[in-house]
């Protein structure tokens, strides 16, 4: 609804190009469009129309469709910055803390649109998939684990990512019960030990193999 | 490419409506269309055109768009039928066997299109999400675990599903290394213990909670 209301709220009421509200209206419209149609299908023109602004203004603010996408699905947290805090403290409870933190972020309805836009676009579009890849590696958890001195940060980040993305898919996209309705603490109790082993367990590092 | 070749291979070469090849050409075109555009956006007319047949023939064979989708993403295995065989034998190795089996099915390139079509459609379309939900619950792993007498089959199936869907996402969609290039045995060694705990571990069953 946010984007649909963009014109009534913004474009016709004298909002000037410099207004922070215009930028936010464009981002709302972009999240809606990328979430609904995916990265490739959502056009800058449609985003601009939904936000009630001229397409040139979208380019003025963001420079390119890719930059708009990155800004629109901008994660409300910086894994590289927040993970050290989450992992600080008793190492034995690190897995459960990561899961509880992750679920807490997703459960905040305001964030879910951006996450779903990212996952939806990543599944259908190669550029978005590459962006999600980078967000989980060089720009995200992998970098955080490397900063913190974890051995094999690439492997551990990939394993943690596989469980957390799958949890998001099960809980928020296909809503598998009882995972969909469980509270964050219950989910952390169930899935925390998995993340704990991926973070701190003794793991064999696989060697790459060519697959068909 | 399969669907693009459909017309040249099929519709113009005297293939009769009863031919099994026509049905296959429609299914190939449907997998391509659902995989690329998602369930809602892919039209029966476009599928028919790609397969080189009249739209009425698609309805003749499949009855409805939903039935065509179910047939197109038809999993090459029946979880309810194959899981008992995979779980038979040493219970301590069940988790690793499930992961190795799952990766083996996905690694077969011929199956990947159907799986990706299902995941892509599920992420963008409510009807497809409901179908994937049912495939993982009443019609799939949950039913298999129930048949086999596992306690809390709904919870265990949801947890196994969350890890395996996330693994597929990490390995095949965003291609997180080293998971993307590891062989099936290595992946089973890394992720098997997770599935093992979800299948045979002592798990607290969460009580549903209202979330905002």
Interface residues (C-beta under 8 A of the other chain):
Chain A: X36 X38 X41 X107 X109 X119 X120 X122 X123 X124 X129 X130 X132 X133 X136 X137 X154 X155 X157 X158 X159 X161 X162 X163 X164 X165 X166 X167 X169 X170 X171 X173 X174 X175 X176 X177 X178 X179 X181 X182 X183 X186 X187 X189 X190 X191 X193 X194 X197 X203 X204 X205 X206 X207 X208 X209 X210 X211 X212
Chain B: X36 X38 X41 X107 X109 X119 X120 X122 X123 X124 X129 X130 X132 X133 X136 X137 X154 X155 X157 X158 X159 X161 X162 X163 X164 X165 X166 X167 X169 X170 X171 X173 X174 X175 X176 X177 X178 X179 X181 X182 X183 X186 X187 X189 X190 X191 X193 X194 X197 X203 X204 X205 X206 X207 X208 X209 X210 X211 X212
